[in-house]
Amino acid sequence: MKNRLRLLRVEKDWTQTELAERLDVSRQTIHAIENEKYDPSLPLAFKIARLFECKIEDVFDPQ
Amino acid sequence: MQTHNQPQTNRTESRRNILAGIFMGIFLGITFGWIKQNIVVGLAMGIPLGIAIGYVLDRRIPTMRMPAFRLRRILYALITFLVFMNVSLFLPDQAGDQWNIYILPLTILAGIWFIMATGKGIASLDEMQRRIQTEAIAIGFALLAVVALGYGLAGILVGAPQVNWLFFLAAMPLCWLVGKVWTLKRYGQ
């Protein structure tokens, strides 16, 4: 699944580690999501959307 | 206060992990020593391995975010299991002997404790790491089944020598490791 996580993170000027700490996951998970190797669970996707104050579909694109 | 106490806590944690590693190494050494009938070689291999594991625990494993206390519990359960297994192997080979009847359920209980500690350790990981570990176990299980079946067939068809059942116990974590390397690569780690 395509996503804009890296873009959103860079806009906030956060490192992968900082974002991982805010989401309570490992840095490796952030790395895998950004590289589209791993699709997060629905609760984590909601957490990401809430953190960036946008809708899930603004972060993740199933196409 | 917090910044002052932090290094002290880390040092205590570090000593505990290294100590747990050394003990595990001693038991591993004794186990392999008895199997190979050469306890010195077993200890020489087991202790550095235990120290290395203790050191890795201390670093909290860079790729997995398992809390150190969970890793320690897995280690204690493994040590207990190895101790009981060693004791049961050391006991006189008499089926139905009084001591054998007591040690058998204890060994099985220690094995169950190890499985539960490992399960709880995996459950404490984050969602992707949990997935990596469970997929690795699945791959490792399938791999071990193929190895065991293949070797069993080789024994029947081409007369391959019989191996000690403990070999398969040692092959289990190895197969898990192969599965983990495979899965880590799949998730771009």
gemmi code that builds the backbone of each chain (N, CA, C; Angstrom):
import gemmi

chains = {
    "A": [
        ("MET", (0.837, -1.196, 0.000), (0.000, 0.000, 0.000), (0.879, 1.256, 0.000)),
        ("LYS", (0.524, 2.184, -0.890), (1.315, 3.428, -0.946), (0.955, 4.322, 0.254)),
        ("ASN", (1.940, 5.115, 0.700), (1.635, 6.032, 1.807), (2.508, 7.277, 1.756)),
        ("ARG", (2.088, 8.291, 2.507), (2.806, 9.579, 2.525), (3.491, 9.805, 3.868)),
        ("LEU", (3.771, 8.725, 4.544), (4.293, 8.852, 5.903), (5.626, 9.599, 5.943)),
        ("ARG", (6.523, 9.246, 5.002), (7.846, 9.895, 5.001), (7.698, 11.409, 4.803)),
        ("LEU", (6.810, 11.760, 3.826), (6.567, 13.169, 3.508), (6.034, 13.926, 4.728)),
        ("LEU", (5.047, 13.319, 5.374), (4.436, 13.951, 6.554), (5.451, 14.088, 7.695)),
        ("ARG", (6.281, 13.073, 7.841), (7.288, 13.108, 8.916), (8.321, 14.211, 8.652)),
        ("VAL", (8.766, 14.296, 7.393), (9.779, 15.296, 7.045), (9.216, 16.714, 7.222)),
        ("GLU", (7.906, 16.855, 6.874), (7.250, 18.167, 7.055), (7.315, 18.620, 8.509)),
        ("LYS", (7.174, 17.662, 9.402), (7.202, 17.964, 10.858), (8.638, 18.050, 11.374)),
        ("ASP", (9.587, 17.697, 10.504), (11.008, 17.719, 10.863), (11.330, 16.722, 12.000)),
        ("TRP", (10.716, 15.540, 11.903), (10.965, 14.492, 12.893), (11.875, 13.430, 12.273)),
        ("THR", (12.652, 12.788, 13.112), (13.429, 11.637, 12.652), (12.534, 10.400, 12.768)),
        ("GLN", (12.992, 9.294, 12.165), (12.219, 8.042, 12.272), (12.097, 7.619, 13.737)),
        ("THR", (13.183, 7.826, 14.487), (13.171, 7.447, 15.913), (12.151, 8.276, 16.688)),
        ("GLU", (12.114, 9.587, 16.398), (11.151, 10.460, 17.102), (9.717, 10.035, 16.811)),
        ("LEU", (9.452, 9.755, 15.524), (8.100, 9.335, 15.141), (7.752, 7.992, 15.807)),
        ("ALA", (8.732, 7.089, 15.827), (8.518, 5.777, 16.450), (8.162, 5.940, 17.921)),
        ("GLU", (8.862, 6.840, 18.608), (8.576, 7.063, 20.034), (7.174, 7.627, 20.237)),
        ("ARG", (6.778, 8.543, 19.355), (5.436, 9.128, 19.477), (4.344, 8.082, 19.238)),
        ("LEU", (4.637, 7.107, 18.375), (3.635, 6.081, 18.049), (3.787, 4.823, 18.900)),
        ("ASP", (4.817, 4.797, 19.725), (5.120, 3.643, 20.585), (5.353, 2.362, 19.775)),
        ("VAL", (6.113, 2.512, 18.709), (6.539, 1.339, 17.928), (8.063, 1.445, 17.734)),
        ("SER", (8.651, 0.433, 17.091), (10.098, 0.486, 16.865), (10.424, 1.337, 15.634)),
        ("ARG", (11.657, 1.801, 15.557), (12.086, 2.575, 14.392), (12.010, 1.725, 13.127)),
        ("GLN", (12.269, 0.418, 13.319), (12.232, -0.510, 12.184), (10.831, -0.568, 11.562)),
        ("THR", (9.819, -0.455, 12.411), (8.437, -0.486, 11.900), (8.169, 0.743, 11.036)),
        ("ILE", (8.636, 1.897, 11.505), (8.471, 3.145, 10.723), (9.197, 3.007, 9.388)),
        ("HIS", (10.434, 2.484, 9.456), (11.249, 2.291, 8.250), (10.509, 1.393, 7.252)),
        ("ALA", (9.933, 0.283, 7.759), (9.239, -0.671, 6.885), (7.969, -0.054, 6.284)),
        ("ILE", (7.247, 0.753, 7.092), (6.014, 1.377, 6.569), (6.385, 2.398, 5.491)),
        ("GLU", (7.398, 3.228, 5.789), (7.805, 4.256, 4.816), (8.270, 3.646, 3.495)),
        ("ASN", (8.900, 2.493, 3.590), (9.383, 1.838, 2.366), (8.342, 0.898, 1.750)),
        ("GLU", (7.125, 0.978, 2.277), (5.982, 0.190, 1.782), (6.254, -1.315, 1.798)),
        ("LYS", (7.015, -1.745, 2.803), (7.279, -3.182, 2.964), (6.294, -3.782, 3.961)),
        ("TYR", (5.665, -2.915, 4.739), (4.742, -3.393, 5.771), (3.537, -2.469, 5.851)),
        ("ASP", (2.345, -3.073, 5.835), (1.110, -2.296, 5.999), (0.705, -2.348, 7.464)),
        ("PRO", (0.555, -1.194, 8.105), (0.232, -1.210, 9.543), (-1.183, -1.717, 9.812)),
        ("SER", (-1.407, -2.117, 11.064), (-2.755, -2.540, 11.461), (-3.664, -1.308, 11.491)),
        ("LEU", (-4.967, -1.553, 11.560), (-5.928, -0.434, 11.579), (-5.696, 0.484, 12.795)),
        ("PRO", (-5.505, -0.079, 14.018), (-5.257, 0.829, 15.154), (-4.025, 1.712, 14.965)),
        ("LEU", (-2.953, 1.141, 14.400), (-1.742, 1.943, 14.184), (-1.974, 2.990, 13.092)),
        ("ALA", (-2.727, 2.597, 12.048), (-3.032, 3.549, 10.965), (-3.831, 4.732, 11.525)),
        ("PHE", (-4.796, 4.451, 12.412), (-5.580, 5.525, 13.044), (-4.681, 6.412, 13.906)),
        ("LYS", (-3.759, 5.774, 14.609), (-2.842, 6.513, 15.486), (-1.984, 7.476, 14.652)),
        ("ILE", (-1.514, 6.978, 13.498), (-0.694, 7.803, 12.601), (-1.519, 8.988, 12.094)),
        ("ALA", (-2.748, 8.684, 11.651), (-3.617, 9.744, 11.117), (-3.902, 10.804, 12.187)),
        ("ARG", (-4.158, 10.356, 13.407), (-4.440, 11.298, 14.508), (-3.218, 12.149, 14.817)),
        ("LEU", (-2.053, 11.515, 14.783), (-0.823, 12.233, 15.103), (-0.569, 13.363, 14.099)),
        ("PHE", (-0.861, 13.085, 12.833), (-0.642, 14.106, 11.791), (-1.901, 14.941, 11.524)),
        ("GLU", (-2.924, 14.733, 12.343), (-4.193, 15.464, 12.262), (-4.770, 15.453, 10.848)),
        ("CYS", (-4.899, 14.270, 10.305), (-5.524, 14.124, 8.993), (-6.305, 12.810, 8.937)),
        ("LYS", (-6.950, 12.554, 7.787), (-7.719, 11.310, 7.659), (-6.768, 10.176, 7.261)),
        ("ILE", (-7.203, 8.944, 7.518), (-6.369, 7.780, 7.155), (-6.066, 7.795, 5.656)),
        ("GLU", (-7.111, 8.131, 4.850), (-6.902, 8.097, 3.391), (-5.959, 9.205, 2.909)),
        ("ASP", (-5.691, 10.185, 3.766), (-4.698, 11.207, 3.410), (-3.268, 10.677, 3.602)),
        ("VAL", (-3.141, 9.640, 4.421), (-1.814, 9.049, 4.667), (-1.610, 7.808, 3.795)),
        ("PHE", (-2.635, 6.948, 3.771), (-2.509, 5.677, 3.044), (-3.398, 5.661, 1.807)),
        ("ASP", (-2.831, 5.125, 0.731), (-3.572, 5.022, -0.516), (-3.547, 3.549, -0.953)),
        ("PRO", (-4.715, 2.881, -0.948), (-4.718, 1.451, -1.281), (-4.387, 1.135, -2.738)),
        ("GLN", (-4.403, 2.149, -3.614), (-4.163, 1.922, -5.056), (-2.731, 1.456, -5.324)),
    ],
    "B": [
        ("MET", (17.671, 14.002, 39.583), (17.710, 12.713, 40.288), (17.665, 11.558, 39.303)),
        ("GLN", (16.779, 11.719, 38.318), (16.607, 10.660, 37.331), (17.882, 10.446, 36.511)),
        ("THR", (18.503, 11.582, 36.123), (19.715, 11.470, 35.305), (20.868, 10.890, 36.117)),
        ("HIS", (20.828, 11.137, 37.456), (21.881, 10.619, 38.300), (21.735, 9.102, 38.477)),
        ("ASN", (20.470, 8.635, 38.616), (20.225, 7.217, 38.871), (20.345, 6.346, 37.624)),
        ("GLN", (20.140, 6.953, 36.460), (20.090, 6.179, 35.221), (21.332, 5.312, 34.964)),
        ("PRO", (22.562, 5.886, 35.036), (23.734, 5.059, 34.751), (23.885, 3.901, 35.734)),
        ("GLN", (23.523, 4.176, 37.028), (23.624, 3.128, 38.053), (22.704, 1.948, 37.705)),
        ("THR", (21.432, 2.282, 37.313), (20.467, 1.256, 36.937), (20.979, 0.472, 35.744)),
        ("ASN", (21.529, 1.187, 34.753), (22.038, 0.525, 33.559), (23.175, -0.426, 33.897)),
        ("ARG", (24.046, 0.007, 34.856), (25.183, -0.839, 35.224), (24.688, -2.113, 35.911)),
        ("THR", (23.671, -1.963, 36.807), (23.104, -3.128, 37.495), (22.482, -4.068, 36.478)),
        ("GLU", (21.713, -3.476, 35.560), (21.066, -4.244, 34.488), (22.122, -4.995, 33.688)),
        ("SER", (23.178, -4.272, 33.360), (24.256, -4.835, 32.552), (24.895, -6.024, 33.260)),
        ("ARG", (25.196, -5.856, 34.581), (25.825, -6.938, 35.347), (24.914, -8.162, 35.390)),
        ("ARG", (23.596, -7.923, 35.596), (22.629, -9.021, 35.665), (22.586, -9.788, 34.340)),
        ("ASN", (22.560, -9.032, 33.248), (22.475, -9.678, 31.940), (23.707, -10.506, 31.635)),
        ("ILE", (24.882, -9.938, 31.920), (26.137, -10.659, 31.655), (26.196, -11.904, 32.545)),
        ("LEU", (25.787, -11.747, 33.819), (25.785, -12.873, 34.767), (24.830, -13.972, 34.282)),
        ("ALA", (23.632, -13.555, 33.867), (22.653, -14.528, 33.346), (23.238, -15.239, 32.131)),
        ("GLY", (23.939, -14.488, 31.295), (24.582, -15.069, 30.105), (25.641, -16.087, 30.483)),
        ("ILE", (26.461, -15.750, 31.500), (27.523, -16.669, 31.931), (26.912, -17.980, 32.449)),
        ("PHE", (25.853, -17.855, 33.279), (25.195, -19.050, 33.810), (24.617, -19.900, 32.684)),
        ("MET", (23.989, -19.199, 31.716), (23.427, -19.944, 30.598), (24.532, -20.660, 29.845)),
        ("GLY", (25.659, -19.963, 29.678), (26.812, -20.559, 29.000), (27.319, -21.793, 29.714)),
        ("ILE", (27.365, -21.713, 31.063), (27.845, -22.874, 31.847), (26.910, -24.064, 31.615)),
        ("PHE", (25.599, -23.800, 31.678), (24.659, -24.905, 31.479), (24.685, -25.431, 30.051)),
        ("LEU", (24.831, -24.514, 29.105), (24.954, -24.958, 27.709), (26.198, -25.823, 27.566)),
        ("GLY", (27.287, -25.346, 28.193), (28.561, -26.069, 28.142), (28.436, -27.461, 28.725)),
        ("ILE", (27.743, -27.542, 29.881), (27.568, -28.854, 30.514), (26.721, -29.758, 29.612)),
        ("THR", (25.656, -29.165, 29.040), (24.784, -29.953, 28.159), (25.568, -30.518, 26.991)),
        ("PHE", (26.251, -29.605, 26.262), (26.991, -30.063, 25.084), (28.165, -30.956, 25.500)),
        ("GLY", (28.708, -30.655, 26.676), (29.820, -31.456, 27.173), (29.407, -32.891, 27.398)),
        ("TRP", (28.231, -33.076, 28.010), (27.783, -34.447, 28.270), (27.446, -35.187, 26.985)),
        ("ILE", (26.862, -34.401, 26.057), (26.494, -35.063, 24.796), (27.765, -35.548, 24.088)),
        ("LYS", (28.768, -34.676, 24.063), (29.994, -35.005, 23.329), (31.006, -35.743, 24.200)),
        ("GLN", (30.639, -35.994, 25.454), (31.553, -36.662, 26.391), (32.818, -35.846, 26.616)),
        ("ASN", (32.745, -34.551, 26.441), (33.915, -33.711, 26.665), (33.472, -32.388, 27.258)),
        ("ILE", (33.417, -32.370, 28.569), (32.850, -31.208, 29.261), (33.705, -29.946, 29.078)),
        ("VAL", (35.026, -30.099, 28.931), (35.919, -28.930, 28.784), (35.604, -28.198, 27.482)),
        ("VAL", (35.447, -28.978, 26.404), (35.117, -28.376, 25.101), (33.752, -27.697, 25.201)),
        ("GLY", (32.820, -28.380, 25.854), (31.474, -27.827, 26.012), (31.490, -26.504, 26.748)),
        ("LEU", (32.252, -26.452, 27.857), (32.338, -25.207, 28.646), (33.045, -24.117, 27.858)),
        ("ALA", (34.094, -24.504, 27.145), (34.856, -23.531, 26.352), (33.988, -22.909, 25.269)),
        ("MET", (33.026, -23.677, 24.763), (32.127, -23.136, 23.729), (30.941, -22.409, 24.365)),
        ("GLY", (30.433, -22.996, 25.456), (29.211, -22.470, 26.064), (29.384, -21.140, 26.768)),
        ("ILE", (30.491, -20.980, 27.519), (30.656, -19.745, 28.303), (30.793, -18.504, 27.404)),
        ("PRO", (31.676, -18.526, 26.374), (31.720, -17.332, 25.502), (30.374, -17.061, 24.838)),
        ("LEU", (29.664, -18.143, 24.485), (28.336, -17.974, 23.865), (27.380, -17.298, 24.843)),
        ("GLY", (27.422, -17.761, 26.105), (26.570, -17.171, 27.141), (26.905, -15.704, 27.375)),
        ("ILE", (28.210, -15.398, 27.425), (28.631, -14.002, 27.641), (28.162, -13.145, 26.460)),
        ("ALA", (28.304, -13.704, 25.251), (27.875, -12.966, 24.051), (26.379, -12.688, 24.115)),
        ("ILE", (25.599, -13.697, 24.547), (24.143, -13.501, 24.657), (23.836, -12.438, 25.719)),
        ("GLY", (24.558, -12.501, 26.859), (24.385, -11.498, 27.912), (24.692, -10.096, 27.399)),
        ("TYR", (25.726, -9.989, 26.576), (26.128, -8.698, 26.015), (25.052, -8.163, 25.070)),
        ("VAL", (24.511, -9.092, 24.249), (23.449, -8.692, 23.316), (22.213, -8.243, 24.099)),
        ("LEU", (21.901, -8.979, 25.195), (20.761, -8.598, 26.044), (20.959, -7.192, 26.587)),
        ("ASP", (22.202, -6.917, 26.966), (22.537, -5.626, 27.541), (22.296, -4.504, 26.539)),
        ("ARG", (22.562, -4.828, 25.301), (22.341, -3.826, 24.233), (20.880, -3.771, 23.821)),
        ("ARG", (20.063, -4.673, 24.412), (18.621, -4.748, 24.156), (18.276, -5.054, 22.715)),
        ("ILE", (19.142, -5.700, 22.025), (18.955, -6.125, 20.637), (18.436, -4.981, 19.769)),
        ("PRO", (19.264, -4.450, 18.908), (18.871, -3.259, 18.164), (17.613, -3.396, 17.301)),
        ("THR", (17.343, -4.598, 16.771), (16.201, -4.698, 15.860), (14.892, -5.042, 16.568)),
        ("MET", (14.972, -5.652, 17.765), (13.745, -6.036, 18.459), (13.598, -5.221, 19.746)),
        ("ARG", (12.370, -4.812, 20.049), (12.164, -3.955, 21.219), (11.573, -4.716, 22.389)),
        ("MET", (12.144, -5.904, 22.672), (11.628, -6.685, 23.791), (12.225, -6.135, 25.088)),
        ("PRO", (11.402, -5.889, 26.132), (11.978, -5.383, 27.381), (13.004, -6.374, 27.946)),
        ("ALA", (14.051, -5.839, 28.579), (15.143, -6.688, 29.085), (14.639, -7.729, 30.077)),
        ("PHE", (13.629, -7.353, 30.921), (13.155, -8.318, 31.925), (12.479, -9.525, 31.267)),
        ("ARG", (11.869, -9.307, 30.101), (11.230, -10.419, 29.379), (12.313, -11.360, 28.846)),
        ("LEU", (13.388, -10.772, 28.302), (14.494, -11.580, 27.793), (15.129, -12.384, 28.920)),
        ("ARG", (15.255, -11.734, 30.097), (15.844, -12.417, 31.250), (14.974, -13.601, 31.678)),
        ("ARG", (13.639, -13.403, 31.646), (12.742, -14.496, 32.043), (12.884, -15.686, 31.094)),
        ("ILE", (13.041, -15.362, 29.793), (13.230, -16.437, 28.808), (14.511, -17.203, 29.143)),
        ("LEU", (15.537, -16.442, 29.488), (16.836, -17.026, 29.823), (16.735, -17.919, 31.063)),
        ("TYR", (16.058, -17.427, 32.121), (15.910, -18.220, 33.348), (15.136, -19.520, 33.061)),
        ("ALA", (14.071, -19.378, 32.243), (13.265, -20.563, 31.914), (14.110, -21.565, 31.135)),
        ("LEU", (14.938, -21.042, 30.213), (15.799, -21.921, 29.409), (16.816, -22.639, 30.295)),
        ("ILE", (17.392, -21.878, 31.247), (18.373, -22.471, 32.166), (17.713, -23.584, 32.992)),
        ("THR", (16.514, -23.297, 33.532), (15.803, -24.302, 34.340), (15.533, -25.560, 33.518)),
        ("PHE", (15.078, -25.331, 32.291), (14.793, -26.461, 31.401), (16.060, -27.283, 31.155)),
        ("LEU", (17.172, -26.575, 30.877), (18.438, -27.284, 30.615), (18.921, -28.045, 31.857)),
        ("VAL", (18.736, -27.424, 33.045), (19.166, -28.082, 34.288), (18.397, -29.398, 34.460)),
        ("PHE", (17.061, -29.316, 34.355), (16.254, -30.531, 34.553), (16.563, -31.577, 33.486)),
        ("MET", (16.782, -31.097, 32.252), (17.086, -32.040, 31.174), (18.418, -32.737, 31.458)),
        ("ASN", (19.401, -31.937, 31.927), (20.711, -32.511, 32.260), (20.592, -33.517, 33.385)),
        ("VAL", (19.818, -33.140, 34.424), (19.651, -34.037, 35.571), (18.990, -35.335, 35.110)),
        ("SER", (17.950, -35.206, 34.249), (17.251, -36.412, 33.795), (18.168, -37.286, 32.945)),
        ("LEU", (19.104, -36.662, 32.209), (20.037, -37.455, 31.393), (21.100, -38.113, 32.270)),
        ("PHE", (21.386, -37.460, 33.403), (22.446, -37.930, 34.296), (21.966, -39.074, 35.190)),
        ("LEU", (20.634, -39.136, 35.387), (20.077, -40.169, 36.276), (20.325, -41.571, 35.703)),
        ("PRO", (20.368, -42.601, 36.568), (20.585, -43.965, 36.067), (19.486, -44.372, 35.097)),
        ("ASP", (19.883, -45.055, 34.068), (18.981, -45.411, 32.984), (18.088, -46.590, 33.384)),
        ("GLN", (17.152, -46.326, 34.281), (16.238, -47.385, 34.714), (14.807, -46.864, 34.622)),
        ("ALA", (14.074, -47.388, 33.658), (12.693, -46.946, 33.476), (11.896, -47.263, 34.736)),
        ("GLY", (11.096, -46.266, 35.200), (10.265, -46.502, 36.382), (10.987, -46.232, 37.686)),
        ("ASP", (12.259, -45.829, 37.616), (13.012, -45.493, 38.822), (12.323, -44.318, 39.523)),
        ("GLN", (12.392, -44.295, 40.876), (11.674, -43.278, 41.650), (12.027, -41.849, 41.215)),
        ("TRP", (13.339, -41.572, 41.038), (13.786, -40.225, 40.678), (13.325, -39.841, 39.281)),
        ("ASN", (13.325, -40.828, 38.383), (12.895, -40.564, 37.002), (11.441, -40.099, 36.964)),
        ("ILE", (10.630, -40.676, 37.860), (9.200, -40.329, 37.887), (9.028, -38.871, 38.332)),
        ("TYR", (9.892, -38.381, 39.228), (9.792, -36.989, 39.695), (10.369, -36.004, 38.678)),
        ("ILE", (11.452, -36.400, 38.067), (12.168, -35.448, 37.201), (11.456, -35.238, 35.859)),
        ("LEU", (10.735, -36.263, 35.398), (10.048, -36.146, 34.100), (9.022, -35.006, 34.082)),
        ("PRO", (8.059, -34.964, 35.045), (7.103, -33.838, 35.001), (7.778, -32.494, 35.221)),
        ("LEU", (8.866, -32.468, 36.034), (9.568, -31.194, 36.273), (10.207, -30.682, 34.981)),
        ("THR", (10.793, -31.601, 34.203), (11.404, -31.207, 32.922), (10.331, -30.682, 31.976)),
        ("ILE", (9.196, -31.376, 31.947), (8.106, -30.947, 31.058), (7.571, -29.583, 31.497)),
        ("LEU", (7.418, -29.392, 32.830), (6.928, -28.101, 33.346), (7.896, -26.970, 33.004)),
        ("ALA", (9.201, -27.265, 33.126), (10.209, -26.248, 32.784), (10.126, -25.902, 31.306)),
        ("GLY", (9.870, -26.924, 30.472), (9.702, -26.705, 29.024), (8.499, -25.821, 28.755)),
        ("ILE", (7.399, -26.075, 29.486), (6.180, -25.264, 29.310), (6.450, -23.821, 29.751)),
        ("TRP", (7.200, -23.674, 30.851), (7.554, -22.324, 31.332), (8.357, -21.572, 30.269)),
        ("PHE", (9.287, -22.289, 29.636), (10.105, -21.678, 28.581), (9.228, -21.227, 27.403)),
        ("ILE", (8.282, -22.091, 27.020), (7.381, -21.744, 25.904), (6.559, -20.509, 26.271)),
        ("MET", (6.034, -20.490, 27.522), (5.206, -19.360, 27.951), (6.018, -18.065, 28.018)),
        ("ALA", (7.250, -18.162, 28.539), (8.102, -16.963, 28.623), (8.416, -16.429, 27.232)),
        ("THR", (8.683, -17.356, 26.289), (8.964, -16.941, 24.909), (7.723, -16.289, 24.294)),
        ("GLY", (6.567, -16.916, 24.522), (5.312, -16.382, 23.995), (5.034, -14.982, 24.514)),
        ("LYS", (5.244, -14.788, 25.833), (4.999, -13.466, 26.428), (6.004, -12.450, 25.905)),
        ("GLY", (7.231, -12.906, 25.693), (8.266, -12.032, 25.135), (7.872, -11.548, 23.749)),
        ("ILE", (7.384, -12.468, 22.934), (6.958, -12.112, 21.571), (5.758, -11.168, 21.633)),
        ("ALA", (4.840, -11.446, 22.570), (3.638, -10.597, 22.701), (3.987, -9.167, 23.113)),
        ("SER", (5.167, -8.989, 23.755), (5.539, -7.643, 24.205), (6.173, -6.815, 23.087)),
        ("LEU", (6.411, -7.444, 21.936), (7.015, -6.703, 20.821), (5.975, -5.833, 20.123)),
        ("ASP", (6.422, -4.945, 19.266), (5.433, -4.140, 18.527), (4.879, -4.983, 17.365)),
        ("GLU", (3.823, -4.472, 16.702), (3.071, -5.329, 15.781), (3.888, -5.921, 14.637)),
        ("MET", (4.803, -5.140, 14.046), (5.579, -5.696, 12.931), (6.579, -6.743, 13.414)),
        ("GLN", (7.213, -6.459, 14.564), (8.193, -7.403, 15.101), (7.530, -8.709, 15.532)),
        ("ARG", (6.294, -8.574, 16.045), (5.531, -9.761, 16.427), (5.255, -10.613, 15.187)),
        ("ARG", (4.915, -9.923, 14.108), (4.632, -10.626, 12.857), (5.889, -11.315, 12.334)),
        ("ILE", (7.021, -10.586, 12.415), (8.297, -11.164, 11.964), (8.592, -12.442, 12.749)),
        ("GLN", (8.448, -12.374, 14.059), (8.768, -13.534, 14.902), (7.829, -14.701, 14.641)),
        ("THR", (6.527, -14.424, 14.524), (5.586, -15.536, 14.324), (5.785, -16.161, 12.935)),
        ("GLU", (6.041, -15.328, 11.925), (6.308, -15.887, 10.596), (7.600, -16.696, 10.611)),
        ("ALA", (8.594, -16.200, 11.388), (9.875, -16.912, 11.491), (9.677, -18.275, 12.147)),
        ("ILE", (8.815, -18.324, 13.182), (8.538, -19.609, 13.843), (7.869, -20.565, 12.851)),
        ("ALA", (6.920, -20.032, 12.075), (6.216, -20.874, 11.097), (7.206, -21.438, 10.070)),
        ("ILE", (8.085, -20.576, 9.563), (9.084, -21.022, 8.571), (10.029, -22.034, 9.222)),
        ("GLY", (10.479, -21.720, 10.444), (11.391, -22.616, 11.165), (10.766, -23.981, 11.408)),
        ("PHE", (9.479, -23.988, 11.771), (8.763, -25.239, 12.029), (8.704, -26.083, 10.752)),
        ("ALA", (8.355, -25.416, 9.639), (8.266, -26.134, 8.360), (9.646, -26.670, 7.952)),
        ("LEU", (10.657, -25.846, 8.150), (12.029, -26.225, 7.786), (12.482, -27.442, 8.593)),
        ("LEU", (12.203, -27.403, 9.906), (12.609, -28.511, 10.774), (11.859, -29.787, 10.394)),
        ("ALA", (10.582, -29.640, 10.034), (9.792, -30.804, 9.621), (10.427, -31.433, 8.385)),
        ("VAL", (10.836, -30.581, 7.428), (11.465, -31.079, 6.193), (12.793, -31.769, 6.524)),
        ("VAL", (13.603, -31.131, 7.404), (14.900, -31.707, 7.790), (14.702, -33.063, 8.470)),
        ("ALA", (13.765, -33.104, 9.438), (13.528, -34.348, 10.186), (13.013, -35.445, 9.262)),
        ("LEU", (12.068, -35.074, 8.392), (11.499, -36.051, 7.455), (12.573, -36.530, 6.483)),
        ("GLY", (13.332, -35.569, 5.951), (14.401, -35.891, 4.988), (15.431, -36.822, 5.594)),
        ("TYR", (15.845, -36.488, 6.835), (16.879, -37.316, 7.472), (16.334, -38.693, 7.836)),
        ("GLY", (15.070, -38.724, 8.273), (14.421, -40.001, 8.596), (14.357, -40.899, 7.371)),
        ("LEU", (13.987, -40.291, 6.225), (13.907, -41.048, 4.974), (15.293, -41.508, 4.531)),
        ("ALA", (16.290, -40.609, 4.734), (17.668, -40.960, 4.363), (18.146, -42.164, 5.173)),
        ("GLY", (17.708, -42.223, 6.435), (18.066, -43.374, 7.280), (17.487, -44.663, 6.737)),
        ("ILE", (16.249, -44.584, 6.241), (15.581, -45.792, 5.721), (16.141, -46.176, 4.342)),
        ("LEU", (16.279, -45.152, 3.458), (16.620, -45.445, 2.062), (18.111, -45.644, 1.797)),
        ("VAL", (18.960, -44.794, 2.420), (20.400, -44.920, 2.126), (21.226, -45.259, 3.371)),
        ("GLY", (20.544, -45.569, 4.453), (21.250, -46.000, 5.669), (22.051, -44.921, 6.369)),
        ("ALA", (21.512, -43.666, 6.371), (22.194, -42.573, 7.096), (22.228, -42.907, 8.591)),
        ("PRO", (23.335, -42.562, 9.288), (23.437, -42.945, 10.710), (22.373, -42.275, 11.574)),
        ("GLN", (21.976, -42.958, 12.633), (20.976, -42.416, 13.569), (21.608, -41.253, 14.335)),
        ("VAL", (20.825, -40.193, 14.576), (21.349, -39.074, 15.373), (20.601, -38.997, 16.704)),
        ("ASN", (21.276, -38.389, 17.687), (20.674, -38.189, 18.998), (19.466, -37.260, 18.855)),
        ("TRP", (18.375, -37.542, 19.579), (17.181, -36.681, 19.494), (17.473, -35.254, 19.927)),
        ("LEU", (18.526, -35.066, 20.750), (18.890, -33.713, 21.193), (19.342, -32.832, 20.024)),
        ("PHE", (19.799, -33.503, 18.942), (20.208, -32.768, 17.753), (19.036, -31.935, 17.225)),
        ("PHE", (17.829, -32.533, 17.250), (16.655, -31.817, 16.729), (16.246, -30.668, 17.646)),
        ("LEU", (16.516, -30.864, 18.945), (16.245, -29.788, 19.905), (17.164, -28.593, 19.618)),
        ("ALA", (18.404, -28.888, 19.265), (19.362, -27.828, 18.938), (19.060, -27.229, 17.566)),
        ("ALA", (18.503, -28.072, 16.655), (18.198, -27.597, 15.293), (17.012, -26.634, 15.287)),
        ("MET", (16.128, -26.756, 16.305), (14.930, -25.913, 16.373), (15.241, -24.411, 16.358)),
        ("PRO", (16.081, -23.916, 17.336), (16.384, -22.478, 17.299), (17.137, -22.062, 16.040)),
        ("LEU", (17.930, -22.998, 15.499), (18.656, -22.675, 14.264), (17.681, -22.439, 13.111)),
        ("CYS", (16.669, -23.322, 13.016), (15.661, -23.177, 11.958), (14.865, -21.887, 12.166)),
        ("TRP", (14.595, -21.549, 13.441), (13.879, -20.305, 13.765), (14.712, -19.117, 13.286)),
        ("LEU", (16.012, -19.201, 13.523), (16.923, -18.130, 13.117), (16.921, -17.949, 11.598)),
        ("VAL", (16.951, -19.083, 10.878), (16.912, -19.022, 9.411), (15.606, -18.352, 8.980)),
        ("GLY", (14.502, -18.757, 9.628), (13.201, -18.159, 9.326), (13.192, -16.671, 9.607)),
        ("LYS", (13.873, -16.280, 10.686), (13.895, -14.864, 11.073), (14.685, -14.036, 10.065)),
        ("VAL", (15.812, -14.574, 9.635), (16.630, -13.859, 8.642), (15.822, -13.662, 7.360)),
        ("TRP", (15.139, -14.721, 6.946), (14.296, -14.704, 5.748), (13.219, -13.622, 5.892)),
        ("THR", (12.491, -13.651, 7.035), (11.374, -12.708, 7.235), (11.870, -11.279, 7.367)),
        ("LEU", (12.995, -11.084, 8.068), (13.546, -9.725, 8.215), (13.835, -9.126, 6.841)),
        ("LYS", (14.352, -9.963, 5.948), (14.684, -9.501, 4.599), (13.412, -9.101, 3.857)),
        ("ARG", (12.348, -9.890, 4.076), (11.073, -9.606, 3.405), (10.514, -8.252, 3.809)),
        ("TYR", (10.731, -7.886, 5.071), (10.214, -6.605, 5.570), (11.249, -5.487, 5.439)),
        ("GLY", (12.272, -5.745, 4.633), (13.250, -4.705, 4.327), (14.112, -4.287, 5.499)),
        ("GLN", (14.421, -5.216, 6.421), (15.246, -4.873, 7.584), (16.701, -5.221, 7.347)),
    ],
}
model = gemmi.Model(1)
for chain_id, residues in chains.items():
    chain = gemmi.Chain(chain_id)
    for i, (resn, *xyz) in enumerate(residues, 1):
        res = gemmi.Residue()
        res.name, res.seqid = resn, gemmi.SeqId(i, " ")
        for name, pos in zip(("N", "CA", "C"), xyz):
            atom = gemmi.Atom()
            atom.name, atom.element = name, gemmi.Element(name[0])
            atom.pos, atom.b_iso = gemmi.Position(*pos), 0.0
            res.add_atom(atom)
        chain.add_residue(res)
    model.add_chain(chain)
structure = gemmi.Structure()
structure.add_model(model)
structure.setup_entities()
